């Protein structure tokens, strides 16, 4: 019998499949469709210090094998997440969740991390220094090694939970930024967030999205994600959560061979709400097909 278990910095997962932040709400919404306890964990919707309405409409544009979004971190704020969203999730999901934190200052990140550190329903903090859809925050911290390291240090100072830094692909040297985060104390790296893209309405002769540009995700970006996971695995000695275009059990195996310990599924959830359980159900047969008895044995196995 195959073994799908993996471990993220002391957080054990029954399998490596995790719905990505921003594509799964706060998780409990999907409990109406299936038993979400089959999931390895859940990366919660991106959370900020204060409530955010998000960006103006329209903020979604379709693409071949993907989509562009510019939602802009719409969320009720960290206090409402702790007081309202996490209790709803705990009623239907009996595993630790991954809290995704965004900010507009280092102080914002630290405040949210300290608040979520005290919550036993959260097993790991994913620090988003990579959102392309907000101004003066998010990606602006993740494009410079020194800034990414400063956020890492500030968060590590206020939490005992594992801290995974979520990085943007919109840089020239992803490995240097990952290494800076590791040197600043990060327990792991999450990558990649969305690529920066746009669509133009031919009739209006104007960008489709009100924000002009947004985050491009979906199956089309898998090769880019794999390349960056590979590069970061070569550069750091901490675990990686790989994401970007994952849509099948074979994609999960490919991500692990590139160096990921666990995998997040993003845009595919928006196309098919049952994507994650179907990938999990298909993993044993895919492992058997490629002679894999234990997933942990193949992490980084292509290097």
FENFEN-V39368 format. One record per helix or strand of 3 or more residues. SS is the DSSP state (H for helix, E for strand). FROM is the first residue (numbers start at 1). TO is the last residue. If there is no record, write none. Layout:
ss->SS from->FROM to->TO
ss->SS from->FROM to->TO
This chain:
ss->E from->6 to->8
ss->E from->11 to->13
ss->E from->17 to->19
ss->H from->28 to->32
ss->H from->36 to->38
ss->E from->41 to->43
ss->E from->60 to->63
ss->E from->66 to->69
ss->H from->78 to->90
ss->E from->97 to->101
ss->H from->106 to->117
ss->E from->122 to->128
ss->H from->139 to->142
ss->H from->145 to->156
ss->E from->162 to->166
ss->H from->174 to->183
ss->E from->188 to->191
ss->E from->195 to->197
ss->E from->214 to->217
ss->H from->219 to->235
ss->E from->239 to->243
ss->H from->249 to->258
ss->E from->262 to->265
ss->H from->267 to->271
ss->H from->275 to->289
ss->H from->295 to->298
